[in-house]
Amino acid sequence: MVKIERLTDSVKLGEAPHWDPEAQTLYYVDILGMSIYQYEPATKKVSKASVGLNLVSFIIPVEGEKNQFIVSLGREIVRIFWNSELQDVRVIEQLAEVEQAPEFFESRFNDGKCDPLGRLWAGTFNTVSEKPLDYPPKGALYSLNSERQIQQHLKGLRLSNGIAFNIKLKAMYFIDSGKGTIDQYDFDIKAGTISKCRAIFTLSKHQISGIADGMTIDIDGNLWVAIFNGSRIIKIDPRKPETLLDSIQMPVKQITSLTFGGPNLDELYVTTGAYKLENEDLPPPENGALYRITGVGTRGLPATNFRFINI
């Protein structure tokens, strides 16, 4: 039986959970709080740090380098040092900055994830909107490789969000929340390129309100998708278009992202938001908290950390 438990107090907009199997630790961010977080299930300890006066939308450990992470800061990707025990956090270097023309000054990075080779994939969106969650098509999807080379793969995106990979199927799954679909691309992992987009799931065809946000993949190849403003997580089979396998109702409205974690990778860690939209208050401590779901009946794949070729 599925069990949902709240693990932490509320943040403004939790996002981008990343489970580090070696440390048995979950990392995530509060985008609007401009903070990075660390949650240790064994001790239930929560550590927090501020990286600077800019919005941070993901945090991913650097492979083989203790206390080093890749994070976004607005339109930048930077490498940081963070020792949570000593409360020591600082930027080591800037790795990339995108969309530097004046028309993109209101843009920022959103979701980011590494493919199995340790290459970072991260998308942007323009934060200026005439109505809630309706953003202009000014976003793009980028990759950053181990040699610090950044490449643009998609443009004209409205709200770049969830990313997942299935190497056996040579597939990358991607969410542009503004489209209302979950898409699949052919993925050449060696070349680091994507092609041939096709929709594999359409929210409106299943009467699902809200928007698709972050997602993760399990060992069976099924996708678990957070539905922002929809109070649920959905499980879909990407090999069978428009196949909804399961739905988990959550006690809060803004489900932002999720990842598998725990010693056996059979627990879902879920970030949520308390972001005020259309004058609707979402009070703490439930809204914006980190949740854990057990009893989901499957396991996830280990998350990949970022890899440098020469550090």
Secondary structure by P-SEA (a helix, b strand, c coil): cbbbbbccccccccccccccccccbbbbbcccccccccccccccbbbbbbcccccccccccccccccbbbbbcccccbbbbbcccccbbbbcccccccccccccccccccbbbbccccbbbbbbbbccccccccccccccccccccccbbbbccccccbbbbbbbbccccbbbbbcccccbbbbcccccccccccccccccccccccccccccccccccccbbbbbbccccbbbbbccccccccccccccccccccccccccccccbbbbbbbcccccccccccccccbbbbbcccccccccccccccccc
